[in-house]
Every structure is written in C-alpha cells, then in structure tokens.
Amino acid sequence: MNMRLLFLDFVLTNRLKKKKLDELFEVTAEAFQIEPPNLEGLRFKDLLRAYAEFTRDAAIREINKNKDVGETGQRLYRGAFRTGEKIRRELKIRSRKDAMRAARLIYSSIGIDFHYSNSGEVVVRRCYFSDFYSCQVCWIISSLDEGLIAGLTDGGRLWFVSRITEGSNCCIGGVDFKEAG
C-alpha cells in the first residue's frame, strides 16, 4: 500500500484543499485565457462555489462567442494533465489502484462522489458541480477531469457514456489505461 496516499487520506485538511483549489483556479484561468477572480479570505466552501461559478461563466462565454471550444478543452486538459503528473510524482503513485484511489480522494474533497471498479468502470453518484453546469458546460469542463486522470495514471483515458448534467441519475464511464510496453 502507498503510505503517502494513506497519509494524505488522513490529513486532507481545508488548508491543503484550499491550496489545491487555488492551483486549479490558476490552471483553469490560464486555459480560458482570463484572470482568476480575487479569492482572498474565502473559506473552502465559498471557494468551491466561486470555482463552480467561475468555470460555468467562463465556459458559457466561450460557447456564446461561437468559438471552437476544442482549443479551450485542450488547454484545460494539458493544465490538468500537468497537475495530475505532479500529484503522481509527489505521492509516488506507481499503480492503477493507487492512481484511482488518489482520484477518489481528490474528487471527494470537491464534492464529487467518484467510484472506480477493478473492471475499469467509473461511476459518479453525486457531483457538486452538476447544480451549476449545463450539459454543454460539463462537456467543456470535463476536459479537466480527463487531463487529471491521464496525469495520475500516466496516460489513461477517462470517458463517459452518461452524465448527471444530461439528466442521468449518475455519471457512468470508465478509464482505458495505456498499455505498458
């Protein structure tokens, strides 16, 4: 068992969660090529709400500009990939099991009930952001999830066949892992 991951499970404090959410604001703002909002003095709960509103509003602006949001999605993916890689190195994650456990801890800290089975299935039973996002916004912002999982797993690909924002009871998908070779 990865002891760093076990330790993180016990010490995931609001201070650490706020620091990581601040980093996520930076990655997201960079991808949308906008300035992040002033976050000084916000408690974690308020910071999380601010992030949901910030990402929703930024994605809606992209959609309303009739821009090809694919470029923005690629920037979101790349930023989150770097974040996932950094976490993988810091926690010395070497197995799929540890990568997915880290994903569960990360998502749990931001109100996403993320489950992964050994067969590769991903189920999200509850998502804090689904109260803020439309289906279109979710599709754009999920590039962050795809990048994070790819970084944590050294190249795995996250995909979904149903989403809460599309009216489903839960998000259902999976992770395809890069074959070692």
DRENBATI-305160 format. One record per atom (N, C-alpha, C): residue number from 1; residue in one letter; chain; x, y, z. Coordinates in steps of 0.001 Angstrom, whole numbers. Layout:
! residues N
SITE fidren vopa gugu      c1      c2      c3
SITE    NUM    A    A       X       Y       Z
...
! end
This chain:
! residues 181
SITE fidren vopa gugu      c1      c2      c3
SITE      1    M    A     837   -1186       0
SITE      1    M    A       0       0       0
SITE      1    M    A     879    1245       0
SITE      2    N    A     483    2265    -734
SITE      2    N    A    1204    3524    -826
SITE      2    N    A     965    4326     452
SITE      3    M    A    1990    4444    1281
SITE      3    M    A    1851    5107    2584
SITE      3    M    A    1619    6613    2443
SITE      4    R    A    2172    7239    1412
SITE      4    R    A    1923    8667    1200
SITE      4    R    A     442    8904     918
SITE      5    L    A    -144    8039     144
SITE      5    L    A   -1563    8154    -179
SITE      5    L    A   -2407    7916    1060
SITE      6    L    A   -2032    6937    1854
SITE      6    L    A   -2738    6666    3099
SITE      6    L    A   -2647    7877    4032
SITE      7    F    A   -1469    8468    4128
SITE      7    F    A   -1276    9654    4959
SITE      7    F    A   -2141   10803    4456
SITE      8    L    A   -2165   11012    3141
SITE      8    L    A   -2970   12087    2562
SITE      8    L    A   -4439   11913    2917
SITE      9    D    A   -4903   10681    2909
SITE      9    D    A   -6296   10381    3256
SITE      9    D    A   -6617   10892    4664
SITE     10    F    A   -5663   10820    5570
SITE     10    F    A   -5890   11235    6953
SITE     10    F    A   -5725   12742    7161
SITE     11    V    A   -4900   13387    6353
SITE     11    V    A   -4564   14785    6622
SITE     11    V    A   -5108   15769    5597
SITE     12    L    A   -6036   15353    4781
SITE     12    L    A   -6576   16253    3764
SITE     12    L    A   -7377   17351    4464
SITE     13    T    A   -6678   18394    4823
SITE     13    T    A   -7265   19490    5591
SITE     13    T    A   -7843   20547    4661
SITE     14    N    A   -8651   21431    5225
SITE     14    N    A   -9186   22528    4439
SITE     14    N    A   -8070   23413    3881
SITE     15    R    A   -7001   23578    4645
SITE     15    R    A   -5879   24396    4170
SITE     15    R    A   -5251   23797    2915
SITE     16    L    A   -5008   22499    2936
SITE     16    L    A   -4448   21828    1766
SITE     16    L    A   -5446   21838     616
SITE     17    K    A   -6715   21600     919
SITE     17    K    A   -7742   21619    -130
SITE     17    K    A   -7827   23007    -763
SITE     18    K    A   -7755   24066      56
SITE     18    K    A   -7795   25433    -472
SITE     18    K    A   -6600   25700   -1381
SITE     19    K    A   -5430   25226    -964
SITE     19    K    A   -4217   25431   -1772
SITE     19    K    A   -4372   24762   -3140
SITE     20    K    A   -4864   23547   -3140
SITE     20    K    A   -5031   22818   -4398
SITE     20    K    A   -6136   23444   -5262
SITE     21    L    A   -7181   23938   -4628
SITE     21    L    A   -8250   24587   -5385
SITE     21    L    A   -7751   25915   -5970
SITE     22    D    A   -6906   26629   -5239
SITE     22    D    A   -6278   27838   -5780
SITE     22    D    A   -5476   27500   -7038
SITE     23    E    A   -4736   26394   -6982
SITE     23    E    A   -3962   25956   -8149
SITE     23    E    A   -4885   25617   -9312
SITE     24    L    A   -6027   25003   -9012
SITE     24    L    A   -6985   24666  -10053
SITE     24    L    A   -7572   25928  -10694
SITE     25    F    A   -7818   26957   -9889
SITE     25    F    A   -8259   28250  -10434
SITE     25    F    A   -7234   28757  -11446
SITE     26    E    A   -5960   28675  -11084
SITE     26    E    A   -4894   29177  -11970
SITE     26    E    A   -4858   28400  -13290
SITE     27    V    A   -4914   27084  -13197
SITE     27    V    A   -4894   26239  -14395
SITE     27    V    A   -6097   26563  -15294
SITE     28    T    A   -7249   26716  -14666
SITE     28    T    A   -8479   26969  -15420
SITE     28    T    A   -8456   28353  -16047
SITE     29    A    A   -8050   29357  -15295
SITE     29    A    A   -7984   30719  -15829
SITE     29    A    A   -7012   30783  -17002
SITE     30    E    A   -5881   30111  -16861
SITE     30    E    A   -4898   30080  -17945
SITE     30    E    A   -5502   29442  -19200
SITE     31    A    A   -6233   28369  -19034
SITE     31    A    A   -6831   27691  -20180
SITE     31    A    A   -7881   28566  -20877
SITE     32    F    A   -8647   29298  -20093
SITE     32    F    A   -9657   30189  -20671
SITE     32    F    A   -9054   31536  -21080
SITE     33    Q    A   -7783   31721  -20787
SITE     33    Q    A   -7049   32939  -21113
SITE     33    Q    A   -7718   34172  -20499
SITE     34    I    A   -8061   34033  -19203
SITE     34    I    A   -8656   35118  -18432
SITE     34    I    A   -7983   35172  -17068
SITE     35    E    A   -8222   36243  -16344
SITE     35    E    A   -7692   36374  -15000
SITE     35    E    A   -8592   35643  -14003
SITE     36    P    A   -7996   34978  -13024
SITE     36    P    A   -8831   34364  -11985
SITE     36    P    A   -9404   35460  -11084
SITE     37    P    A  -10515   35179  -10440
SITE     37    P    A  -11094   36186   -9544
SITE     37    P    A  -10259   36322   -8275
SITE     38    N    A  -10509   37397   -7535
SITE     38    N    A   -9862   37592   -6242
SITE     38    N    A  -10490   36614   -5251
SITE     39    L    A   -9676   35786   -4639
SITE     39    L    A  -10160   34728   -3755
SITE     39    L    A   -9774   34948   -2299
SITE     40    E    A   -9197   36101   -2021
SITE     40    E    A   -8693   36372    -680
SITE     40    E    A   -9775   36250     377
SITE     41    G    A   -9450   35541    1435
SITE     41    G    A  -10320   35459    2594
SITE     41    G    A  -11492   34498    2475
SITE     42    L    A  -11620   33807    1351
SITE     42    L    A  -12744   32882    1206
SITE     42    L    A  -12494   31586    1962
SITE     43    R    A  -13524   31118    2653
SITE     43    R    A  -13468   29782    3268
SITE     43    R    A  -13551   28754    2143
SITE     44    F    A  -13182   27514    2446
SITE     44    F    A  -13154   26489    1402
SITE     44    F    A  -14517   26340     727
SITE     45    K    A  -15575   26299    1498
SITE     45    K    A  -16921   26134     947
SITE     45    K    A  -17245   27251     -58
SITE     46    D    A  -16888   28471     300
SITE     46    D    A  -17141   29610    -586
SITE     46    D    A  -16210   29583   -1792
SITE     47    L    A  -15007   29110   -1586
SITE     47    L    A  -14043   28979   -2671
SITE     47    L    A  -14533   27960   -3700
SITE     48    L    A  -15087   26865   -3219
SITE     48    L    A  -15604   25837   -4120
SITE     48    L    A  -16768   26383   -4948
SITE     49    R    A  -17667   27101   -4313
SITE     49    R    A  -18784   27713   -5033
SITE     49    R    A  -18264   28726   -6064
SITE     50    A    A  -17280   29525   -5660
SITE     50    A    A  -16697   30508   -6579
SITE     50    A    A  -16082   29810   -7789
SITE     51    Y    A  -15449   28655   -7544
SITE     51    Y    A  -14854   27909   -8664
SITE     51    Y    A  -15945   27390   -9610
SITE     52    A    A  -17014   26865   -9055
SITE     52    A    A  -18108   26361   -9888
SITE     52    A    A  -18690   27492  -10743
SITE     53    E    A  -18892   28635  -10142
SITE     53    E    A  -19459   29768  -10881
SITE     53    E    A  -18461   30318  -11897
SITE     54    F    A  -17194   30379  -11523
SITE     54    F    A  -16145   30865  -12414
SITE     54    F    A  -16036   29986  -13663
SITE     55    T    A  -15985   28672  -13459
SITE     55    T    A  -15850   27764  -14597
SITE     55    T    A  -17108   27787  -15460
SITE     56    R    A  -18268   27806  -14814
SITE     56    R    A  -19524   27878  -15574
SITE     56    R    A  -19557   29131  -16441
SITE     57    D    A  -19273   30275  -15833
SITE     57    D    A  -19345   31540  -16562
SITE     57    D    A  -18319   31611  -17685
SITE     58    A    A  -17117   31123  -17426
SITE     58    A    A  -16074   31136  -18459
SITE     58    A    A  -16467   30234  -19628
SITE     59    A    A  -17011   29076  -19330
SITE     59    A    A  -17429   28155  -20399
SITE     59    A    A  -18590   28742  -21195
SITE     60    I    A  -19538   29351  -20517
SITE     60    I    A  -20679   29960  -21230
SITE     60    I    A  -20197   31077  -22143
SITE     61    R    A  -19237   31891  -21687
SITE     61    R    A  -18691   32944  -22556
SITE     61    R    A  -18071   32344  -23811
SITE     62    E    A  -17361   31232  -23649
SITE     62    E    A  -16754   30565  -24809
SITE     62    E    A  -17836   30071  -25773
SITE     63    I    A  -18861   29456  -25227
SITE     63    I    A  -19953   28936  -26056
SITE     63    I    A  -20649   30086  -26787
SITE     64    N    A  -20928   31174  -26073
SITE     64    N    A  -21644   32311  -26661
SITE     64    N    A  -20843   33058  -27714
SITE     65    K    A  -19529   32952  -27656
SITE     65    K    A  -18681   33579  -28677
SITE     65    K    A  -18685   32757  -29961
SITE     66    N    A  -19382   31628  -29938
SITE     66    N    A  -19383   30694  -31068
SITE     66    N    A  -17969   30258  -31427
SITE     67    K    A  -17147   30193  -30408
SITE     67    K    A  -15774   29754  -30612
SITE     67    K    A  -15733   28234  -30692
SITE     68    D    A  -14700   27766  -31343
SITE     68    D    A  -14428   26337  -31299
SITE     68    D    A  -13862   26056  -29913
SITE     69    V    A  -14678   25461  -29061
SITE     69    V    A  -14257   25245  -27679
SITE     69    V    A  -13245   24103  -27568
SITE     70    G    A  -12945   23464  -28673
SITE     70    G    A  -11961   22384  -28662
SITE     70    G    A  -10591   22845  -28212
SITE     71    E    A  -10180   24034  -28645
SITE     71    E    A   -8876   24564  -28224
SITE     71    E    A   -8852   24812  -26719
SITE     72    T    A   -9948   25363  -26203
SITE     72    T    A  -10040   25598  -24763
SITE     72    T    A   -9998   24266  -24021
SITE     73    G    A  -10730   23283  -24510
SITE     73    G    A  -10714   21951  -23904
SITE     73    G    A   -9319   21366  -23883
SITE     74    Q    A   -8568   21565  -24957
SITE     74    Q    A   -7192   21051  -24999
SITE     74    Q    A   -6318   21747  -23966
SITE     75    R    A   -6501   23060  -23806
SITE     75    R    A   -5719   23780  -22788
SITE     75    R    A   -6107   23323  -21379
SITE     76    L    A   -7403   23115  -21143
SITE     76    L    A   -7852   22593  -19848
SITE     76    L    A   -7216   21232  -19586
SITE     77    Y    A   -7257   20371  -20588
SITE     77    Y    A   -6689   19024  -20484
SITE     77    Y    A   -5199   19096  -20135
SITE     78    R    A   -4450   19901  -20884
SITE     78    R    A   -2998   19976  -20662
SITE     78    R    A   -2668   20492  -19262
SITE     79    G    A   -3382   21519  -18813
SITE     79    G    A   -3127   22048  -17472
SITE     79    G    A   -3425   21019  -16396
SITE     80    A    A   -4548   20326  -16533
SITE     80    A    A   -4913   19309  -15552
SITE     80    A    A   -3976   18103  -15634
SITE     81    F    A   -3508   17776  -16843
SITE     81    F    A   -2556   16683  -17003
SITE     81    F    A   -1284   16977  -16204
SITE     82    R    A    -777   18208  -16332
SITE     82    R    A     427   18591  -15574
SITE     82    R    A     171   18483  -14073
SITE     83    T    A   -1015   18896  -13639
SITE     83    T    A   -1372   18794  -12225
SITE     83    T    A   -1396   17337  -11783
SITE     84    G    A   -2019   16475  -12574
SITE     84    G    A   -2078   15044  -12256
SITE     84    G    A    -698   14412  -12217
SITE     85    E    A     149   14783  -13177
SITE     85    E    A    1532   14271  -13178
SITE     85    E    A    2275   14687  -11909
SITE     86    K    A    2095   15949  -11530
SITE     86    K    A    2762   16463  -10329
SITE     86    K    A    2309   15692   -9092
SITE     87    I    A    1019   15458   -8978
SITE     87    I    A     487   14699   -7841
SITE     87    I    A    1022   13268   -7876
SITE     88    R    A    1067   12670   -9073
SITE     88    R    A    1586   11296   -9199
SITE     88    R    A    3027   11219   -8711
SITE     89    R    A    3836   12204   -9067
SITE     89    R    A    5243   12218   -8610
SITE     89    R    A    5333   12467   -7106
SITE     90    E    A    4577   13466   -6607
SITE     90    E    A    4635   13809   -5187
SITE     90    E    A    4218   12645   -4302
SITE     91    L    A    3189   11921   -4732
SITE     91    L    A    2678   10803   -3926
SITE     91    L    A    3325    9470   -4283
SITE     92    K    A    4242    9511   -5246
SITE     92    K    A    4933    8300   -5701
SITE     92    K    A    3924    7213   -6096
SITE     93    I    A    2959    7600   -6887
SITE     93    I    A    1926    6671   -7364
SITE     93    I    A    2532    5814   -8472
SITE     94    R    A    2444    4501   -8287
SITE     94    R    A    3036    3583   -9262
SITE     94    R    A    2049    2547   -9791
SITE     95    S    A     866    2506   -9216
SITE     95    S    A    -104    1502   -9656
SITE     95    S    A   -1423    2161  -10050
SITE     96    R    A   -2177    1456  -10858
SITE     96    R    A   -3513    1933  -11241
SITE     96    R    A   -4387    2108  -10006
SITE     97    K    A   -4295    1147   -9105
SITE     97    K    A   -5108    1181   -7891
SITE     97    K    A   -4824    2453   -7089
SITE     98    D    A   -3542    2785   -6911
SITE     98    D    A   -3187    3991   -6164
SITE     98    D    A   -3608    5250   -6919
SITE     99    A    A   -3477    5239   -8232
SITE     99    A    A   -3891    6403   -9031
SITE     99    A    A   -5384    6650   -8870
SITE    100    M    A   -6170    5603   -8906
SITE    100    M    A   -7615    5759   -8801
SITE    100    M    A   -8024    6078   -7363
SITE    101    R    A   -7265    5601   -6401
SITE    101    R    A   -7533    5980   -5008
SITE    101    R    A   -7253    7470   -4815
SITE    102    A    A   -6171    7953   -5412
SITE    102    A    A   -5857    9383   -5350
SITE    102    A    A   -6965   10190   -6028
SITE    103    A    A   -7451    9704   -7161
SITE    103    A    A   -8544   10395   -7856
SITE    103    A    A   -9770   10476   -6953
SITE    104    R    A  -10088    9380   -6298
SITE    104    R    A  -11249    9376   -5397
SITE    104    R    A  -11077   10400   -4269
SITE    105    L    A   -9882   10482   -3684
SITE    105    L    A   -9622   11456   -2621
SITE    105    L    A   -9738   12892   -3141
SITE    106    I    A   -9165   13128   -4285
SITE    106    I    A   -9206   14467   -4884
SITE    106    I    A  -10653   14869   -5157
SITE    107    Y    A  -11387   13985   -5820
SITE    107    Y    A  -12775   14310   -6169
SITE    107    Y    A  -13649   14431   -4928
SITE    108    S    A  -13422   13587   -3958
SITE    108    S    A  -14195   13658   -2717
SITE    108    S    A  -14024   15021   -2048
SITE    109    S    A  -12827   15570   -2129
SITE    109    S    A  -12553   16850   -1470
SITE    109    S    A  -13301   18011   -2122
SITE    110    I    A  -13787   17823   -3359
SITE    110    I    A  -14521   18902   -4035
SITE    110    I    A  -15975   18514   -4330
SITE    111    G    A  -16493   17580   -3560
SITE    111    G    A  -17919   17276   -3646
SITE    111    G    A  -18330   16356   -4770
SITE    112    I    A  -17401   15543   -5232
SITE    112    I    A  -17710   14582   -6301
SITE    112    I    A  -17544   13183   -5735
SITE    113    D    A  -18621   12409   -5772
SITE    113    D    A  -18638   11042   -5248
SITE    113    D    A  -18189   10099   -6360
SITE    114    F    A  -16877    9931   -6489
SITE    114    F    A  -16218    9220   -7580
SITE    114    F    A  -15912    7794   -7154
SITE    115    H    A  -16367    6834   -7944
SITE    115    H    A  -16089    5421   -7668
SITE    115    H    A  -15479    4779   -8903
SITE    116    Y    A  -14524    3903   -8654
SITE    116    Y    A  -13840    3178   -9724
SITE    116    Y    A  -13804    1705   -9359
SITE    117    S    A  -14178     875  -10301
SITE    117    S    A  -14132    -572  -10045
SITE    117    S    A  -12920   -1178  -10741
SITE    118    N    A  -12528   -2344  -10293
SITE    118    N    A  -11392   -3048  -10900
SITE    118    N    A  -11624   -3374  -12367
SITE    119    S    A  -12881   -3419  -12788
SITE    119    S    A  -13182   -3706  -14198
SITE    119    S    A  -12982   -2476  -15080
SITE    120    G    A  -12692   -1325  -14453
SITE    120    G    A  -12444    -117  -15227
SITE    120    G    A  -13609     852  -15262
SITE    121    E    A  -14730     479  -14642
SITE    121    E    A  -15903    1345  -14680
SITE    121    E    A  -15763    2500  -13689
SITE    122    V    A  -16225    3673  -14109
SITE    122    V    A  -16276    4863  -13258
SITE    122    V    A  -17738    5221  -13065
SITE    123    V    A  -18112    5476  -11824
SITE    123    V    A  -19466    5926  -11512
SITE    123    V    A  -19345    7144  -10595
SITE    124    V    A  -20040    8202  -10960
SITE    124    V    A  -20122    9401  -10124
SITE    124    V    A  -21572    9508   -9694
SITE    125    R    A  -21809    9243   -8420
SITE    125    R    A  -23186    9233   -7907
SITE    125    R    A  -23687   10624   -7543
SITE    126    R    A  -22769   11495   -7207
SITE    126    R    A  -23122   12860   -6823
SITE    126    R    A  -21999   13770   -7288
SITE    127    C    A  -22384   14930   -7837
SITE    127    C    A  -21387   15886   -8301
SITE    127    C    A  -21820   17288   -7900
SITE    128    Y    A  -21036   17912   -7065
SITE    128    Y    A  -21324   19276   -6609
SITE    128    Y    A  -21572   20208   -7794
SITE    129    F    A  -20810   20042   -8857
SITE    129    F    A  -20851   20954   -9991
SITE    129    F    A  -22092   20785  -10864
SITE    130    S    A  -22772   19665  -10744
SITE    130    S    A  -23960   19431  -11578
SITE    130    S    A  -25076   20416  -11273
SITE    131    D    A  -25046   21036  -10101
SITE    131    D    A  -26036   22073   -9779
SITE    131    D    A  -25723   23391  -10485
SITE    132    F    A  -24527   23528  -11016
SITE    132    F    A  -24095   24767  -11657
SITE    132    F    A  -23975   24630  -13181
SITE    133    Y    A  -23689   23415  -13650
SITE    133    Y    A  -23330   23226  -15049
SITE    133    Y    A  -24499   22729  -15893
SITE    134    S    A  -24564   23251  -17111
SITE    134    S    A  -25423   22663  -18133
SITE    134    S    A  -24654   21506  -18758
SITE    135    C    A  -25311   20775  -19607
SITE    135    C    A  -24646   19670  -20316
SITE    135    C    A  -23453   20192  -21122
SITE    136    Q    A  -23637   21315  -21835
SITE    136    Q    A  -22551   21866  -22655
SITE    136    Q    A  -21368   22293  -21798
SITE    137    V    A  -21656   22950  -20692
SITE    137    V    A  -20583   23389  -19801
SITE    137    V    A  -19843   22179  -19247
SITE    138    C    A  -20581   21165  -18842
SITE    138    C    A  -19968   19945  -18310
SITE    138    C    A  -19018   19316  -19332
SITE    139    W    A  -19439   19277  -20581
SITE    139    W    A  -18591   18689  -21625
SITE    139    W    A  -17261   19425  -21746
SITE    140    I    A  -17304   20741  -21666
SITE    140    I    A  -16069   21525  -21771
SITE    140    I    A  -15197   21315  -20533
SITE    141    I    A  -15802   21481  -19362
SITE    141    I    A  -15041   21423  -18111
SITE    141    I    A  -14531   20012  -17825
SITE    142    S    A  -15196   18993  -18354
SITE    142    S    A  -14732   17628  -18101
SITE    142    S    A  -13366   17362  -18740
SITE    143    S    A  -12906   18277  -19585
SITE    143    S    A  -11536   18157  -20097
SITE    143    S    A  -10536   18207  -18946
SITE    144    L    A  -10887   18928  -17880
SITE    144    L    A  -10041   18938  -16678
SITE    144    L    A   -9964   17540  -16068
SITE    145    D    A  -11110   16872  -15985
SITE    145    D    A  -11144   15522  -15412
SITE    145    D    A  -10317   14559  -16266
SITE    146    E    A  -10484   14673  -17573
SITE    146    E    A   -9739   13795  -18482
SITE    146    E    A   -8237   14000  -18319
SITE    147    G    A   -7816   15268  -18223
SITE    147    G    A   -6397   15557  -18060
SITE    147    G    A   -5854   15095  -16719
SITE    148    L    A   -6621   15324  -15660
SITE    148    L    A   -6183   14909  -14328
SITE    148    L    A   -5991   13392  -14269
SITE    149    I    A   -6974   12652  -14760
SITE    149    I    A   -6871   11185  -14739
SITE    149    I    A   -5697   10722  -15600
SITE    150    A    A   -5499   11341  -16759
SITE    150    A    A   -4371   10964  -17617
SITE    150    A    A   -3043   11213  -16897
SITE    151    G    A   -2938   12329  -16190
SITE    151    G    A   -1711   12621  -15454
SITE    151    G    A   -1489   11685  -14285
SITE    152    L    A   -2556   11397  -13544
SITE    152    L    A   -2439   10488  -12395
SITE    152    L    A   -2073    9070  -12822
SITE    153    T    A   -2578    8651  -13987
SITE    153    T    A   -2418    7260  -14425
SITE    153    T    A   -1326    7080  -15471
SITE    154    D    A    -595    8141  -15768
SITE    154    D    A     450    8086  -16787
SITE    154    D    A    -122    7706  -18153
SITE    155    G    A   -1221    8375  -18513
SITE    155    G    A   -1744    8214  -19868
SITE    155    G    A   -3093    7551  -20002
SITE    156    G    A   -3760    7245  -18913
SITE    156    G    A   -5092    6650  -19006
SITE    156    G    A   -6097    7629  -19598
SITE    157    R    A   -7155    7098  -20181
SITE    157    R    A   -8164    7947  -20814
SITE    157    R    A   -9510    7765  -20119
SITE    158    L    A  -10024    8853  -19533
SITE    158    L    A  -11333    8873  -18890
SITE    158    L    A  -12392    9177  -19941
SITE    159    W    A  -13511    8454  -19876
SITE    159    W    A  -14620    8700  -20801
SITE    159    W    A  -15931    8460  -20078
SITE    160    F    A  -16989    9080  -20587
SITE    160    F    A  -18323    8916  -20006
SITE    160    F    A  -19340    8589  -21090
SITE    161    V    A  -20321    7752  -20726
SITE    161    V    A  -21436    7447  -21627
SITE    161    V    A  -22730    8100  -21141
SITE    162    S    A  -22765    8495  -19876
SITE    162    S    A  -23914    9241  -19359
SITE    162    S    A  -23414   10185  -18279
SITE    163    R    A  -24167   11285  -18113
SITE    163    R    A  -23773   12312  -17156
SITE    163    R    A  -24994   12822  -16409
SITE    164    I    A  -24776   13254  -15191
SITE    164    I    A  -25835   13846  -14388
SITE    164    I    A  -26391   15081  -15094
SITE    165    T    A  -25525   15859  -15714
SITE    165    T    A  -25957   17088  -16385
SITE    165    T    A  -26783   16819  -17640
SITE    166    E    A  -26836   15555  -18068
SITE    166    E    A  -27684   15161  -19196
SITE    166    E    A  -29000   14572  -18717
SITE    167    G    A  -29220   14576  -17405
SITE    167    G    A  -30452   14053  -16836
SITE    167    G    A  -30344   12657  -16253
SITE    168    S    A  -29169   12052  -16307
SITE    168    S    A  -28974   10723  -15721
SITE    168    S    A  -28907   10823  -14199
SITE    169    N    A  -29174    9708  -13535
SITE    169    N    A  -29055    9669  -12069
SITE    169    N    A  -27609    9744  -11606
SITE    170    C    A  -26698    9314  -12474
SITE    170    C    A  -25280    9342  -12153
SITE    170    C    A  -24488    9415  -13450
SITE    171    C    A  -23227    9729  -13312
SITE    171    C    A  -22331    9683  -14463
SITE    171    C    A  -21750    8274  -14521
SITE    172    I    A  -21730    7716  -15710
SITE    172    I    A  -21168    6376  -15894
SITE    172    I    A  -20153    6443  -17025
SITE    173    G    A  -19003    5851  -16780
SITE    173    G    A  -17959    5832  -17791
SITE    173    G    A  -16898    4837  -17416
SITE    174    G    A  -15676    5162  -17780
SITE    174    G    A  -14579    4265  -17481
SITE    174    G    A  -13241    4913  -17734
SITE    175    V    A  -12204    4154  -17466
SITE    175    V    A  -10841    4587  -17743
SITE    175    V    A  -10188    3489  -18553
SITE    176    D    A   -9644    3881  -19692
SITE    176    D    A   -8821    2990  -20507
SITE    176    D    A   -7372    3326  -20199
SITE    177    F    A   -6615    2330  -19775
SITE    177    F    A   -5242    2572  -19389
SITE    177    F    A   -4302    2335  -20565
SITE    178    K    A   -3250    3131  -20570
SITE    178    K    A   -2198    2948  -21556
SITE    178    K    A   -1505    1624  -21255
SITE    179    E    A   -1326     840  -22279
SITE    179    E    A    -652    -440  -22087
SITE    179    E    A     829    -241  -21857
SITE    180    A    A    1366    -948  -20885
SITE    180    A    A    2804    -896  -20622
SITE    180    A    A    3534   -1556  -21779
SITE    181    G    A    4653   -1000  -22119
SITE    181    G    A    5346   -1638  -23217
SITE    181    G    A    6570   -1040  -23575
! end
